[in-house]
Structures are given as C-alpha cells and as structure tokens.
Amino acid sequence: MISATSVPLQTALNMLLKGAEVTVVLSVLAALLGLVIGLPVAIMETHGGRVLRYIAMAYEGTLRGIPLLAIYFILFFSMPILVGVGIPAFWTAVVGLGIRSSAYQSQIFRSGIQAVDEGQLEAATALGMSRLQIVRHIILPQALRLSIPAWMNEYVIVLKDTSIALAVGVVELTRQATYLVSTTAEPFRYYGLAALFYLAMVLPLTYLAGIIGRKYGIKGTGGASNVRI
C-alpha cells in the first residue's frame, strides 16, 4: 500500500517551475550544439566531395538510428569505464541530445542548401568565386533563411525529448513531476500539470515558427521551409 503525503499546491508549482527552467536551459544548449555540428555536416554532405560526404552520411545515419536513451547510457555509464572520466548528468543530457539533434538538423540544413537554385551557383562559378566563397556568400544566407521554420520545429522536439534525461538523473520537469507523484500518489494531477507546462512552452514556439516561415520564406522555393518534423 502506497503511503501518500500531501504537498501544498504552491510548493508543487515551484518545483515544477524549477524543473521547467532546467528543461529550457537543457533544450537551448542541446539545440545550439546540434546547430554547431549539424550545419557543417550538411555542408559536408552537399559540397564536401566524396569522402566528406560519406563521412557526413555515416554520422547522421548512425545517430538517427540509435535511440536517445541508448546514447545517454553510453555517455553516462560506458564512457567512465572506457576513458576513466565521468560526465555529469546534466552535461551528459546536453551532449547526448545535442549530437542526436545534430543528425536531424543536418538534414534540415541539407534540404535548405539543396533548395538554392543551381543557376546561382553556376553564375557564381562563372564569376570566379571559390567553392568556399559560394558556400559562404551565396548558399548559406539563403539556406539558413529557408531552414528557420523547420529548425524551430526541431527545437520543439528537442525540448520535449529533454524528459528522457530523467533516466540519468537530471532533475528536469518530468523528473519533478515523477517525484511529486511518488510522494503524493496523485499521477493525474502532477503529470497533468507537467503536461500543461510543456504545452505552455511548445505552443508559442509552434505559432512563432509559422509566422517566421511566412515572413522569411523565399517565394518560389521549397526546401526546408516546408518541412514538417
């Protein structure tokens, strides 16, 4: 028989709010890490030559095929055995979620890069621009603009996937709700409140992604601006 303890509503809300703060920080850091890795991987896959393209394809294919929980366990439990240095739970979550997201972000950016008209690249080559100059001045400004809505959708996914970090001991929103449920034996109340917290974070981002897509989309092009994750 479960022994339940009452928790004042204000105390519970404060706990959930602290968990939500950890969730937001974790999701932002992981999404930025995914951006820093994913964009170069996309460039390698589209304009990096055969060897770099195969490396990029192997990277994103491998990470997209491994469950996030398995990535967490490899980093948190296996790395200390292999290298003798442990990673704190929070940074395990940042790195694991970040590299997993980088694989998906690379495909978002690849879609944006491939949406740039080939005629522009041919014209830039005819003007004597190097491959690096073409990528920097012609491709990236347009590709990033096309990729913004899909990238924001990916961020929403990253934010929701922070809940899996409870498996390695990160005290984020879902972990706080789980603690409250184990204390009070009221799963409907506290998991329901946690769900409302997630909705409060996700719905504005989804709405904003639609606005940005309409504002910054390039007419006459497809690509990442039309991607649904």
N, C-alpha and C positions, 0 to 999 in steps of 0.2 A: 504493500500500500504506500502511495506517494504522500509524503508529508509536505504540504504546501504552506508557504509563508507569504503573507500579503506584502506587496511593495506599493508605496504611495505612487499615484499616477505621475506626479511631478518628478519624482526620483526616476521612475521608469523612462519618462520622456527625456530627461537629461542624459541618461545612459544611452538611449538610442541616438540622441543628437551627437554625443561624443563618438559613437560608432560611425555615424554618418560622416563626421568630419574626417575620420580615418579613411573611410571609403573614398571620399572625394580626393584626398591627398594621394592615396594609393593609385587611383584611376588616372589622375593627371600625370603622375610620374611615369606610370606604365605606358600611357598613350604617347608621351613625349619620347620615351625610349624606343617605342615602336616606330615613331616617325624618324628618329635619327638613324635607325638601322634599316627601316623599310624603304625609304626613298633611295638610298644608294643601291639597295638590292634591285629595285625596279629599274634603275638606270643601267645596272649591270646586265639585267635580263633583256633589255631592249636595245642598248647601244654599247655593250661591253665586249663584243667579239665572242667567238665560240666558247672559249674556255671559261670566261667570266659568266657567260650566260648559263652554262651548265652548272657552275657553282651556285649561282643565284637560284636556279630552278631546284637544285637538290636541297638548298637551305629552306626555301619556302615550302617545298613539298614535304620535307621531313617534319617541320614544326607544325604544319597544318594537319599532319597525320597522327600526332601524338596528343593524347588528352591533356588538358591543362593540369589536372590533378597529378598525372604521372610526371609532368615537368617539375611541379612543386616538390614531389617526393624525391626525384633525382637530385635536385639542387639542395634540398634541406637535409636529406638523410644520407645520400651517396657521396656528395662532394666532400664532406668532412673525412670520410674514410679514404677517398682517393687522393686528396691533396693535404689532408691534415688541418684544414681551416674550415670552420663552420660559418654559415651565413645567417645573420639574424633573421627571424621570421618575417619581419616587415620587408626587408630588402630581398629576401627570397621571393616574396609575392611580387614585388616590383619587377625584378629581373625575369621571373617566370612568365608573368602576364605580359611584360613588355616584349620579350622575344617571341612569344606566341602571337601577339598582336602585330609585330613587325612582318610576319609572314603574310597576314591578311592585308596589312597596309601596303605591302609591296605590290599586291595585285590591284589595289585601288589606284595607286600611282602609275602602275603599268598601263592600266586602262586609260588614264588621263594622258599619258605620254603618247600612246598609240592613236589617240583621238586628234592629235595635232596634224594638220594637213601636210601630206608628203610634199606638196608643191612648195611650201615654205622652206622645207629642208633642202630641196633641190636648188631653190633660189639662193639660200644662204651658202651652199657649197659653191655655186657658180660665182659668188662674190668673193670667194677665197677664205671664208671663215673655217676655222678648225672644228673638229668634232666637239672639243670641249666648249668652244665659243657657241656653237649651235645649241648644245645642251643647256648651257647657262643662260643665254640671251633669248633663244627662240622657244625651246621646248619647255623648260621648267616654268617660266611665268604663266604659260597657258595651261600646262598640265596641272599645276597646283591649284589654279583657279577652278578648273573642271572637277578637281578631286575633293573640294571642300565639303560638299554635302555628304558624299559617301564616307569621307573621313570622320565627320561628326557622327554618322550612324555607327561607325566602328568604335568611336569613343563611348557611345551609349552601351554597346556590347561589352566593352572593357569595364565600364562602371558596374554593370550587372554581374560580370564574372568575378568581381572582387569578393563576392560572397564565398567563393571556393577557398579563399585564403584562410578561412577559419580552420581548415584541415591542418595547417601548420602553426596554428596558434595566434594568428593575427586577430586582434580584438576590433573587428570592424562591425558594421551594422548588423549583419546576420548573427555574428557571434554574440553580440549583446542581447539580441532577441532570444537566442537559444539559452543564454544564462537566465534571463528572466522567466522563460518557460520552465526551465528545470527547477527554479526556485518557487514559482507560484502555481505550477501545473495548469496554466491558462494559455495554451498554444494559440487558440483563435485570437485572443486579444493582442498578444505581443508579436506574433508573426504577422497578424493583420496590420498592426501599427508599423512594423518594419516595411511591409509592402507599400503602405502609404508614403513612407519616407522615400522609398525608391521611385515611386510614381512622381513625387514632388520634384525629384532631381531629373528624371528622364523626360517627362512630358515637355517641359520648356525647351530642352535641347532638341527634341524631335521637331517641335514647332519652329525653332530657330533654324534648323537645318533646311527646312522647306523654304523659309524666307531667303536665306543665303543662296540656295540653289536657284531661285527665281531671279535674284538680284545680280548674281555674278556669273550665271550661266552664259555661255557663248552661243549665240543663236546659230543654228545650222550645224551644230556638232552634237555628238552623242557622248560616248565615253563615260567617265566616272560620274558625271553629273546626274546620270540616270540610273546609277547602280542602286539596287535595294539589297541591303545586307540581311 
